[in-house]
Amino acid sequence: MDKLSRRNLFKVAGGAGAAAAVPHGFTVRKAEAQTGVEAPVVAPSESSAAPAHAGHDDVLFFFTTEEARFVEAAVDRLIPADEEWPGAVWAGVVNFLDRQLAGAYGAGARMYLEGPWELGVSQQGYQLPYTPAELFRIGIQEVRDWLAEHEGETEFWDLSVSRQIEILQMLEAGAIPLPSMPSSVLFETLLATTVEGWFADPAYGGNREMVSWRMIGFPGAYAQYVDLVTEYGRPYERPPMSMAEVARSHDHHGKH
Amino acid sequence: MAVRMKPVDVALVGGGATAAILGKELAEAGYSVVALERGRMRRTVPDFQSPYMHDELKYSVRHALMQDPSTQTLTFRNFVGQKALPMRQLGSFLPGTGVGGAMVHWNGQTWRFQPESFVLRSWVNERYGEDFLPDDLTIQDWGITYDELEPHYDFFEKICGTAGIAGNVRGDIHEGGNPFEGPRSDAYPNPPMKQAYAGALFEDAATDLGYHPFPVPSSNVTRHYTNPYGAKFQPCMYCGFCETYGCEHFAKASPQVAILPFALANDNFELRPHCYVTRIEWDRGSNEATGVTYIDSRGREIFQPANMVALCAFAHHNVVLMLNSGIGTPYDPVTGEGTVGRNYTYQTMSGASVFYPPEVRLNPFMGAGALGTAIDDFNTGSFDHSELGFVGGAYIAAYTTSGRPIHRHPVPEGTPRWGAEWKKAVQRHYNSTATLTVHGSSMPHRGNYIGLDPTYTDAFGQPLGMITFDFPHNDRLMSRYVTGKAWDIARAMGGEQISVGWLDDHYSIVPYQTTHNTGGAIMGTDPTKSVVNKFLQSWDLHNLWVMGACVFPQNAGYNPTDTVGALAYWAVDHMINDYLPDPRPLVPT
């Protein structure tokens, strides 16, 4: 049994949605060295594959509808729209997170997930037994349970904006006692991955129309500045380009 | 039962920079060499091509070119007596995996260590007195001098096409270079990089304060260049995707560009990827290595017999392999005895950010890994420590390596970490913030070492390496002092606001600091206090050699790659001209 990789187990169990059902303490072994030619690898070995961006009404690969509503409200507070620029929700960060958590990153593909488990000190880093997908799934449920108990059967997304901000601040401070994890770990993972989705290449599903890059003036994947680097202070006004656009442009040039 | 391969003269553990150097030189000298790389084959084409290489999420955040902790990681604790726990994901440092190793994703910052570094204990004792160093600071001399290493520095820099202004050529101090460096036999092979706006602002401020700024020596090559092997480089495009990325432009010196093709062209050399070395085999009677055992891509255990073995893996990994193979005496931090794992050191990093008004456009995305302007006025040999109570030092540099926004969106102190105000601050400061790096030395401490973890194992069932490390008091004093000097320069740079990033209270495995892990299999003159002699030959098994930064007795206030490369050329020179014709301990014990 210990030759079976965690990723294989997900497949066997019917997809990443079953992740929380994986018993903790289960011996996880990366199968790479043991995989013979008869037994093809079933999941990507690197974590970055994600379908091209689609709109807000996309199919969800990982989140349940309730989880998606929770995450949507949360990322709307983390990176809100303002009078000048849209925020994380418009940019597609919910879909970004959904696809990341449905894929190899969510499955903890590049994490050491062997026990025994102890929390340790902050200098020792993440020590929970959960993959990122499990962390989100368990954590969101436990925050919803806490809210149901302390906010009168109210869901996070139904709270006022100011109360949502207060709840997030309490999570950040570790001030909401969750049964399975320090609330700050859930918050920090959500914040880090939200910033990833906001600033990553639009090909990953967030950063729609390169909104974050246009906001700050980052030119994106097209990059050679050997002739400009000493033009001190000169505005760089070329619109940004994503990997997908650069690839299309290469393709275009190739045909003419 | 392990499969037994055809014997070779030399087995190299690893397929990165030092394996490429040893492979090229030993194969050319007529020896059969096999390099065993745990990762996959990687080439500039097709593996490092734009636009797909310009993917911050994949390469900088998800670490696509790096060691996979699910296969092997380390455990970590700050002090003896604390329970060590696994580094479950990469953070503080990023060892590579795959052909080319960490020299694929390095920045190209190519610094020599100062002459004082190599004789540090002797130098401190002579200059500041025998009582200056506290007992728990286990600083040692390297057993080699700068003058012995200098020709190999020079050659490695020519291999890398390093670009810069020489500050000291045979004792003549040259304007515009680093006046605090040791004497060079020759200038850099290429002219310096163009300096970025942030570097120019730093240069003006540092000059006004009486310091000596110069362009950081860079192996992001600045013009069409052919190295001594015949490798053709193209000029750097300042694309801002250097650290954690492979270079698509044939501009950054990687083993793939600079060395490996000339090893692979020789029939004596074989590079075997997907081979995960688990043990060095050795004969307990004759005290000689007999070869290495590895797991191949199908999970089979393979024995590769060899007349000589050289460890060319990343620093920790060489040490962990020795410990897991039972070679030498493991270091004991309680008694201070034993050698393997001793003097594990790192790098003491801090910095400062200068926030300008938005109309000062610094265009940080017009960057390169070694694009920077630096001063070396506060490195180990550059200034007087006698009233300061510490040894060591740091260079201070204004680097413009990238504007990749997931990791770089600076905001001033006091800004909320998220929400509307954070978003406004990111927008305002993204293009107008300069960052100063204080790149500090790391002194060995009796309690800092690499051992084997008693609890956790890797994917092959072997004990994980265990790091015990915290910043010694000496290094905290050093960092406070030099970071204060960086703060002075930051104030003189004329921004609206400054944030100073002081050294953390305790070393943490979490935030990225640097991949300059050093020590653990150190070189020296005393077999009871070092693992290898001055030629990098094991004191215990004369046909075992150890390459890489794990041989540094302590780490200087510079990036290690130039010294790693120079030491590999120094060692291979002695293998070919002295050892292999007559295998024996080159330094009698």
Interface residues (C-beta under 8 A of the other chain):
Chain A: V28 R29 K30 E32 A33 Q34 T35 G36 V37 E46 S47 S48 R77 L78 I79 P80 D82 W85 G87 Y105 G108 A109 R110 M111 Y112 L113 E114 P116 E118 G120 V121 S122 Q123 Q124 G125 Y126 Q127 I165 L168 E172 L191 V195 E196 F199 A200 D201 Y204 S212 W213 M215 I216 G217 F218 P219 G220 A221 Y222 A223 Q224 Y225 V226 L228 V229 T230 Y232 G233 R234 P235 Y236 M241 M243 V246 A247 H250
Chain B: S50 P51 Y52 H54 D55 E56 L57 K58 V61 R62 H63 A64 D68 P69 S70 T71 T73 F76 R77 N78 Q82 K83 L85 P86 M87 R88 Q89 L90 G91 K194 Q195 A196 Y197 A200 P235 C236 M237 Y238 C239 G240 F241 Y276 I295 D296 S297 R298 G299 V360 R361 N363 F365 M366 L371 G403 R404 P405 I406 H409 R417 W418 G419 A420 W422 K423 K424 V426 Q427 Y430 N431 T455 Y456 T457 A459 F460 H506 Y507 S508 I509 V510
